[in-house]
């Protein structure tokens, strides 16, 4: 999970997978940026545990995707 808490992004595990692939001359393929069972609850819930609005969800998706895609 890249972002277990809002704003706390950790690329360490993903970087290890990419490094292993590069060292072994493997093709590295990106996949889904958000998958329901692999995404922290905060992404879908508000501060009291209710579903966030469509607008909030879309903004969280945009922010998350931009952060992941633009990481070097």
PyMOL commands that set and color helices and strands:
alter all, ss='L'
color gray80, all
select helices_A, chain A and resi 12-23+36-38+41-43+54-69
alter helices_A, ss='H'
color red, helices_A
deselect
rebuild
show_as cartoon
